[in-house]
Amino acid sequence: MKRVIVGAFVLCTGSIVYAAGPHDAHVPVAAHAQTAQHVSKGADGGAELSKTLTVSDCWIRSLPRPTPSAGYFVIKNAGNSEAKLASMSIAAFDQVSLHQTIDQDGKSRMAVADAVSIPAGGELEFKPGSYHAMLEKPTQALAVGKEVEADFAFQSGETAKALCEVKPANALSK
């Protein structure tokens, strides 16, 4: 697979080409208001509910295998200190990484985002043209309308789970 970024994001896989506009690295998709379950490891290694981090509006766009896709969501931090999202995983993809779309010399580019900060008492929206989860190496075809579980890991050791709705590639964003 070859990725080319020149004012737009283009994915080429064989004879299939997917492209987005000059300010958006992904096709926009409608949001899904599914709230996550949040857990952190307790002293005994078991899971306990987090009182500070919530993940909602998680959705991914459906693209045919083996084309990479993207995931979007909102993380809210009700805590008194900054939280840092370290990683995300979805069983339907062998590789999930955090990215940010940035404007560099008038061109949209993707950059790996390590430890994305969510301010204390604030929120961060992962959305087209901004932060997003890059979903690569799909292990199965995902039907539009299906929900898949996503796991979020924070540097503090806390984790969160969310259901992400699969939306069509041409769906409108919120």
HUBELQUI-V912113 format. One record per pair of residues at least 12 apart in sequence whose ideal C-beta (glycine too) atoms are under 6 Angstrom apart, sorted by sequence separation. I is the first residue (numbers start at 0). J is the second residue. If there is no record, write none. Layout:
I J
I J
This chain:
0 12
7 19
37 49
148 160
149 161
58 71
99 112
7 21
98 112
148 162
149 163
6 21
37 52
57 72
97 112
8 24
56 72
146 162
147 163
56 73
54 72
55 73
97 115
146 164
35 54
54 74
145 165
34 55
53 75
143 165
32 56
33 57
52 76
141 165
143 167
30 56
51 77
31 58
51 78
30 58
100 128
85 114
28 58
52 82
83 114
84 115
99 130
28 60
83 116
98 131
26 60
81 116
82 117
97 132
98 133
81 118
95 132
96 133
81 119
80 119
95 134
79 119
114 154
76 117
78 119
94 135
92 134
94 136
74 117
93 136
25 69
76 121
87 132
92 137
93 138
75 122
91 138
91 139
73 122
74 123
91 141
73 124
72 125
12 66
71 125
71 126
10 66
91 147
89 147
71 131
89 149
69 131
70 132
88 150
70 134
87 151
68 134
86 152
85 152
67 135
85 153
84 153
85 154
82 153
83 154
64 137
24 100
64 140
61 141
61 143
24 107
22 107
24 109
57 149
54 151
6 106
27 127
25 127
4 108
23 127
57 161
59 163
61 165
23 128
52 157
54 159
58 163
22 128
57 163
58 164
59 165
60 166
61 167
62 168
52 159
54 161
61 168
49 157
58 166
60 168
40 156
39 157
38 158
37 159
35 159
36 160
35 160
35 161
33 162
31 164
29 166
28 166
29 170
26 168
28 170
29 171
30 173
27 172
